[in-house]
Amino acid sequence: MGSDFLYMLGVVAVGWAITVGMRSLPFLIFAGRRRDIPQQVERFGAVVSPVIIAALIVYSYSGLQWRTAWPYLAGALTVAVHLWKGSPLASITAGTVLYMCLVSCGCMTAESEMEYGMAHPLIQMTEKGMKFQDRYVTPQQAVKELERRRVPHDATIHILVDDENAYRRASLVFRGMLAKAGYTRSVLITEKRASSSSAIQPDTPTPPNQHPPTAPHDGGSRQK
Amino acid sequence: MSRKSSPLAPRERRAVVRRAFFDSIPVLMGYTTMGFVAGVLLAARAGISHATLWGFLTSALCVSGTYSFAIVQPVAERVPVAVIALMVASVNFRYAFYGFTMLGKWKGVPFLRKLFLVHMLTDENYALESACRYRSPAAHLLYCLSVSAMNFLYWVSGVTAGAFAVAVLQGAMDPDLLRRRTNGMEFAMVALFLVIFTDQMKGFLKNGK
């Protein structure tokens, strides 16, 4: 908790310093000078800031499910409402509400749930055979199922086993099949580790992972 | 530039403040709701204790919607502060250009008041202040200060209320369910960027003609 406190203090301090620093930059540069602002400076700003914002839009889209059409639909609605009404509140609300509806309709899986999938992996190896979510499947079917859900190839596939040693051979074969299908990243996790990763931070998405682990692209994978 | 303009009569002062309040009503709607969402996200997603306190501090010290939304995910992942600094700098780069328009208008304003005005130089404040029609420097300054103070209150109360609401709900509600209820809210940040970009493009096209 203590380190968290310091960390947040750092985040706030840095945020304050940079935000206010940015805002006061012109005042610092032209302090005590009567000179007019060079035209180039203003033109530079007029060009650079839209570029930065555009980059931010692209970047934040990469965190959404950009392989589907839905985030763009919500984005298009936002821009359309903004062009029509000219009110940021109306447009942001419209876009966000549409996006939330799409998520809750199961068109997409929200970011937090994809990360949640790590604590509750899709694929599980049990004594009776391989399980994909709640169904027993053959390894081939499991790979097909991943592809059907358009889980990206660079995603890490988490395979839940109750004992790493018990399924060593079976898991090796299965991971070989995954690699052949393009899923080169797969890890075995045991029940204990899976539940502890969800127990450490019960109210936050599981930790840093550039690529959302198992990312089912439909809402049928809601796990409780 | 003579700053020694006659101080405003009480009636004039009241008129300016009233004007500032009516002008700030759209911002009231925007800041309280957006702030509320930002507070909810911070408390529900960032995984920090005392989220209400941090909601208050972040909103009071960094009055910037983009900052409040942008830090949620990195904080949840406990990204190093230096990386967050880089991110905030790029998100808020545009602010460096707002001041240029206000340079002449705020010349000679006492330091603390100027610091507050600069601290509050958000997109919305900039829009209001640069559109303000008061000619007399005293009236203009009073208008800017009132608008800034009001918008500051809206934003801080919005964020704090959002974070507080989550803190209260978390005790009563399954955190998992709470996270599911806020699913998709993170799109608000993308929408905010889109809105800023659309405005910039509109300005661009207008100037080009």
Interface residues (C-beta under 8 A of the other chain):
Chain A: M1 D4 F5 Y7 M8 G10 V11 V12 V14 G15 W16 I18 T19 V20 M22 R23 S24 L25 P26 F27 F30 I37 V41 E42 G45 A46 V48 S49 P50 I52 I53 A54 A55 L56 I57 S60 Y61 G63 L64 P71 A74 G75 T78 V79 H82 L83 S87 P88 L89 S91 I92 T93 G95 T96 Y99 M100 C101 L102 V103 S104 A110 E111 S112 E113 Q201 P202 D203 T204 P205 P207 P208 K224
Chain B: P26 M29 G30 T33 M34 V37 A44 R45 A46 G47 I48 S49 H50 W54 L57 T58 L61 C62 V63 S64 Y67 I71 Q73 V75 A76 E77 R78 V79 V81 I84 A85 V88 A89 S90 V91 N92 F93 R94 Y95 A96 F97 Y98 G99 F100 M102 L103 W106 K114 L115 V118 H119 L121 Q170 P175 D176 L178 R179 R180 N183 G184 M185 E186 F187 A188 M189 V190 A191 L192 F193 L194 V195 I196 F197 T198 D199 Q200 M201 G203 F204 N207
